[in-house]
Amino acid sequence: MERTATEQTKIIIGQFGQALTSRDLDSILPLFADMVDWYIPGNQAVAPWLGRRTNKTEIAEFFRVLWKNTEPVSAIVEHILVEDDFGIVTGEFSTRMLSTGKIVDSLFSIHLTVSGNKITRYRLQEDSYAVMVAMTHEK
């Protein structure tokens, strides 16, 4: 029996969540299409992992830079909502910025579109101001 788009999107989001939790780049990258509409708003001059990406090479660089500069403290997924090829994951996280030792506490939402069993669109919304403040040495 063939899976519905909603079922397939739920599976891809679950696999992404597991790979992200374990920081497993080799499992994350195959989940993305060759060309991706990726955007995480924020100040790239302060937090270079933010911004737009369009392909797997750039996505791999995102994770490498993010993981080099941050340490997860905690994360709670509150909701995973899926309809057809679109999913939203909401929750809260705490992350330590390694350059300053400061911790960012933020709500988040990840918006994903899945097409052909691959993530084709990715948006992460977080408290980008808190990230910017945590990346500076100011109080």
KALIN-V373079 format. One record per pair of residues at least 12 apart in sequence whose ideal C-beta (glycine too) atoms are under 7 Angstrom apart, sorted by sequence separation. I is the first residue (numbers start at 1). J is the second residue. D is the distance in Angstrom with one decimal. If there is no record, write none. Layout:
BEGIN
((I:J:D) (I:J:D))
END
This chain:
BEGIN
((16:28:6.8) (77:89:6.0) (78:90:5.1) (111:123:4.2) (39:52:5.1) (49:62:5.3) (78:91:4.6) (93:106:6.0) (38:52:6.3) (77:91:4.3) (92:106:6.9) (110:124:5.3) (16:31:5.3) (38:53:3.8) (76:91:4.9) (92:107:5.5) (93:108:5.9) (15:31:6.0) (38:54:6.9) (49:65:4.4) (75:91:6.5) (76:92:5.1) (92:108:7.0) (108:124:6.5) (109:125:4.9) (36:53:6.4) (48:65:5.6) (49:66:4.2) (91:108:5.9) (108:125:6.5) (36:54:6.2) (75:93:4.3) (90:108:7.0) (108:126:4.7) (12:31:6.0) (35:54:6.2) (36:55:6.6) (74:93:6.7) (90:109:4.8) (35:55:6.1) (49:69:6.9) (74:94:4.7) (89:109:6.9) (106:126:4.6) (107:127:6.9) (34:55:6.4) (38:59:6.5) (73:94:3.9) (88:109:5.9) (89:110:4.4) (106:127:3.9) (34:56:6.5) (73:95:6.0) (88:110:7.0) (36:59:6.5) (72:95:5.8) (73:96:5.7) (88:111:5.4) (104:127:6.9) (32:56:5.7) (71:95:6.9) (106:130:5.7) (70:95:5.0) (71:96:4.4) (87:112:4.9) (70:96:6.6) (104:130:4.8) (29:56:5.3) (32:59:5.8) (70:97:6.1) (71:98:6.0) (86:113:5.5) (104:131:5.4) (69:97:6.7) (70:98:6.3) (85:113:5.6) (69:98:5.6) (85:114:5.1) (29:59:6.7) (69:99:6.5) (73:103:6.0) (85:115:5.8) (104:134:4.6) (29:60:6.0) (103:134:7.0) (102:134:4.0) (100:134:6.2) (25:60:6.2) (28:63:6.6) (100:135:6.4) (99:135:6.6) (97:134:4.6) (100:137:5.9) (25:63:5.5) (97:135:5.4) (23:67:5.8) (17:77:7.0) (13:80:6.1) (13:82:6.8) (10:82:5.0) (9:82:4.9) (13:87:4.9) (6:82:5.3) (9:85:5.7) (13:89:6.4) (6:83:6.3) (6:84:5.7) (9:87:5.1) (5:84:4.5) (5:85:5.0) (33:115:7.0) (33:116:6.9) (36:119:6.7) (37:120:6.7) (36:120:6.1) (37:121:4.5) (38:122:4.5) (39:123:5.6) (40:124:4.4) (47:131:5.3) (33:118:3.9) (43:128:6.9) (47:132:6.7) (32:118:6.0) (33:119:6.6) (36:122:6.3) (42:128:3.5) (46:132:5.0) (31:118:6.7) (32:119:4.9) (33:120:4.7) (41:128:5.7) (31:119:5.5) (47:135:5.4) (42:131:5.9) (43:132:4.9) (46:135:4.7) (42:132:6.9) (46:136:6.8) (13:112:6.2) (12:114:4.9) (16:119:6.9) (9:114:4.5) (12:117:6.6) (8:114:6.5) (12:119:6.4) (8:117:6.1))
END
